[in-house]
Amino acid sequence: MPGRPALTTLIAQHGAGGEGGETIMTIFLVSVLVVIWLTLGVVCWIFWRAKKREDLEKQRTEAEWPSAPSS
């Protein structure tokens, strides 16, 4: 098959050929992971702040309206 050596050569180029493609892919992967972790951190921080604000508001509401003693 004449097409087989060309396919093998193409696949072999993406191995550990050392032409810089591996380094570029590593940099790309690390960049994507950093962006994902930063985005996740920001989302968690937003929800944490909202929960903290909700707890503070609940504490203020309970302090302003004490329950009446039941008789």
C-alpha positions in Angstrom: 0.0 0.0 0.0 1.6 3.3 -1.0 -0.5 5.4 1.5 0.8 3.4 4.5 4.3 4.9 4.8 2.9 8.4 4.6 0.4 7.7 7.4 3.2 6.1 9.5 5.4 9.1 9.0 2.6 11.5 9.9 1.8 9.6 13.2 5.5 9.3 14.0 5.9 13.1 13.8 3.5 13.5 16.7 5.4 11.2 19.0 8.5 12.2 20.9 10.0 13.7 17.8 11.4 16.6 19.7 10.4 19.3 17.2 8.7 21.5 19.7 5.2 20.3 19.3 5.3 18.5 22.6 6.4 21.7 24.4 3.6 23.7 22.7 1.0 21.2 23.7 2.3 21.1 27.3 2.1 24.9 27.5 -1.4 24.9 26.0 -2.5 22.2 28.5 -1.1 24.0 31.5 -2.7 27.3 30.3 -6.1 25.6 29.9 -5.9 24.0 33.4 -4.9 27.3 35.0 -7.9 29.1 33.4 -10.2 26.3 34.5 -8.9 26.4 38.1 -9.1 30.1 38.3 -12.6 30.1 36.9 -13.7 27.5 39.4 -12.0 29.5 42.2 -13.9 32.7 41.3 -17.2 30.9 41.1 -16.6 29.2 44.5 -15.6 32.6 46.0 -18.8 34.3 44.7 -21.0 31.6 46.3 -19.0 31.7 49.5 -19.5 35.5 49.7 -23.2 35.1 49.0 -23.6 32.5 51.7 -21.7 34.6 54.2 -23.9 37.6 53.3 -27.0 35.4 53.7 -25.9 34.2 57.2 -25.1 37.7 58.3 -28.6 38.9 57.2 -30.2 35.9 58.9 -28.3 36.8 62.1 -29.4 40.4 62.0 -33.0 39.4 61.4 -33.1 37.1 64.4 -31.5 39.8 66.6 -34.1 42.4 65.5 -37.2 40.1 66.0 -36.9 38.0 69.1 -39.5 35.4 69.4 -42.3 36.1 71.9 -42.5 33.7 74.9 -45.3 31.2 74.4 -47.7 31.1 77.3 
